[in-house]
Amino acid sequence: MIFYFSGTGNSKWIAQQLAVSMDDNTVFIPSVLDTPNFALKKDEKIGFVFPIYSWGIPPIVLQFIAQLKDELCENRYLYFVCSCGDETGLAPMQFIKSVEKKKWKCSAGFSVIMPNNYVLLPGFDVDSDEVMRKKLEEAPNRLQTISSLLRESYIGLDCTEGSYAYFKTKLIYPLFVKWGISPQKFYSTDMCNGCRRCEKVCPTKNIVLVDKSPEWGRKCTSCLACFHICPMKAIGYGGATKNKGRYFHP
């Protein structure tokens, strides 16, 4: 079974590719947060697929892990695959510690470099078309390698940690979780045509259309799916997204 979280589609694609390769099933984490009970087959492997958020794990994924029954992954092969624009920081160790709290053991972990989508801070933007295309071209081969290793029950970590990992995960990530995950600055302009794509794509069902304009609730995960999927480029976030690019997994 593969549990996954995704906003703009990178991690969803990874989960789907792994499921096909390993003849497995996927479960979208936000859809089962309120009913985290599962029946597993004997010797069934358990995978978690998620994006890297500011060199850490999305809080919704950590919340889900904490809610799972302690006996779910006892004595099972447990692994994770994370998508990242460039590097993971210490997110792999963060995952390992989160499952250790459940008395589980993480057997393996991998990272897959995918196109960037974070645009809410100065200096952060989507990749150039050339870089984006290269990442998408290289990702399938990376997934083939990972799938082969998982089928063989590989033990170990193969993640791109990057530089200054401790500083990024231990200092920047907590600040991001505290101040960077908020719907308060989202807005829509007169360009909005009421197509409801933002409403439909929101993983936590946090957006509703009122008088043909989107309104954001309090369950935002800062996945930016609404911003990136808008065909009219009518959604913004304060002044941070002016002239920023859009990306949604093709």
N, C-alpha and C positions, 0 to 999 in steps of 0.2 A: 504494500500500500504506500502511495506517495502523497503526502500532505504538502500543499503548496499555497503560497501567497504571491499575488502578482497584481501590479497596477497597470503598467503600460505594455504588458505582454511578454517581456523577456523571460521571466521565471515560469510563466504559464507554458511557453513554448518548450522550455527545458523539461518541465514535468511531463508534458505530452510526449516528447521524444523519448524520454527514459521509459515511460509507460509502454510505448510501442515496442521498444527494443527489449524490454524485460518482461513483456506480457503481464503487465501490472495495471492497477487501477489508480486513478488520481482522485484526490479529495480537496476541494477548494476550502481553505481554512475559514474564511469569513462565513461560509454557508453552514458550518457545523459548530460554531463557537458556543451556541446554546445547547447543543446536544453532543458533547464530546465522548460518545460511547461507541465502541467499534468491536466487531467480532472478526478475529484474524484467523487465518489458516495456520496449521502447524508449520513451523519453520518459515513463515512469511517474513520477508525483509521489510523494514520500515524506513522510508526516506522522507526527508524534509527538504523542500526546495523554496528558496526565498531570495529576494534582492538584498543587497547591502545598502543600509541607510546610514550615511555619514559614518562609515567604518564600524557599523554595528548592525545588530539584528532588529528588524521592525518590531516594535513593542507588541503588535498584535500576534506575532508568531511566538514570542516569549509567553504571552498570556495564554495562548492555546496550549503550549507545552505544559504550563503549570496546571492547567485544568484537566489534562489527561489522567486517567487512572494509573496509579503507580505500577500495577501489574501488567500494563499493556505491552511494554517493551522489555520486560524481564527476560533475560537469556535469549535475546533476539539480535540479529544483525541490524544495527542502526547506523544510518549514514545521513549526510546532508550534502546538498549541492547549492551553492550560492552564485547568483549572477552579480557581476560588478562591472562598473565602467572601466576601472583600471586596477584596483587593489581592494583587499578585504580588511586591512588593519588586523586587529585582534578578534574580529568577529568569530573566527573558528573556535578560539578558546572560550569565547562567550557562550557559544552553542554547547560546547562540551560541558562547561560548568552548569548550564541550565538543565541539561539532562542528568547530570550527576546528582542534582538536588532531588531527582526522582529515583535515584539509585539505579540509573541506567548507565550503560557504557556506550559511548560513540565509537563505532568501529572504523569509520572512514569519513573523509570530508574532501570536497573538491570546490574549486571556483571556476567559473566560466566568464570570460571577458565578453561583455555585450555593450551595445551602444549606450552612451550616457543619456540620462533624461532629467537630471536635477538642474533646475534653473532659478532657484529662489534666492541665491546669494550672488553678490558681485563676483565676476570671474568664472562663474559656473554657467555652462550652456551645453546644448546638445553638440555632438561631434559634427565635424565637417562631413559632407556627403562621401568623400573618399575614405575617411576613417570609419564611418558607419558601415560602408559597404565591405571594407576589409574585415571588420569584426564579424559581420553576418556571414561572410564567406568562410571564415575560419572556425566558427562555432560548431558546425555539424561534425567536423573531424574531432574536435575536442569532446563532443558528446559521445561519439563512437568509442573513443578511448575510455571515457568514464564508464560507459555501459559495460564494456568488456571487463573492466576491473571489478565492477559491482557484481557481475555474474560469477566472478571467481572469488567473491567474498574478500576482496582486498582489504588489508588492514593498514591504515596510515592516513596522513593528510597530504593533499596536493593543492595548495592554495597560494595565490599571489598576495603575500602579506603587505608588501610595499614598505616604504621608508617611514620613519617616525611613527610606527604602528602604535606604540604605547601612548604617545601623546594624543594621537587622533582618536583612539577608541576610549581611552580613560578620561580624557578631558573634553574633546570636542563632541563626542557622541552624547554624553549626558546633557550637555547644553542644548544639543539639537532636540533631544527628547523633551526637554523642559520647555524650550521656547520655539522650536522649529516645526512642531506638529500642531497646527492650528488652522481652522477654516476662516478666521476672522477677516483676513485681508482678501479673500477671493471675491471677485465681482464679475459681472457680465456687462458688456457694452450694448449699444443699440444695434450692433451687428448680429446679435443673437436672433436666430430664426425659429427658435422653439423646437428644434429637431429631437430633443430629449437624449441625444447620445451621451451627454455627460451624466444624466440621471441613470441611464442603463448601464454605463461602464463602471460606475462607482462601486468598489468592492464591498463597502459597508452600507450601501443604500442610504448614504448621507445627503443625497441631493434630491430635491423635489422641484418641479416646475410650478411656479406661482405666477399667474397672469403671463404665461409663456416665457418667464425668465427663471433661471435656476436660483435656488436658495440653498445654502449649506447649513447642515445641522452640526451637532457636536461630536460626531463619531469619525471625524476626519483622520486619516492615517498619513496624510501628506504624500500619497503615492503619485499625485499629479496627473492621474489618468484623465480627469475632466479637462485639464488645461491642454494636454497633448492631443486629445481626440477631437476637440472642437473644430469642425470643418470651416467655420467662419472666423476662427481666431478671435472669438468674442470674449473669451475668459482670460482674466488676468489675476495677478496677485500683488496688490499694492503697486509700488513702482518697480518691483524686482524683475518683472517679466517683460518689460518694454524691450522690443527688438530681439527677444530671445526666440530660439528655434523651437520646433515641435518634433516629437518622435513618438511613434507608436509602432510596436513590432508588426511588420508586414504580414 
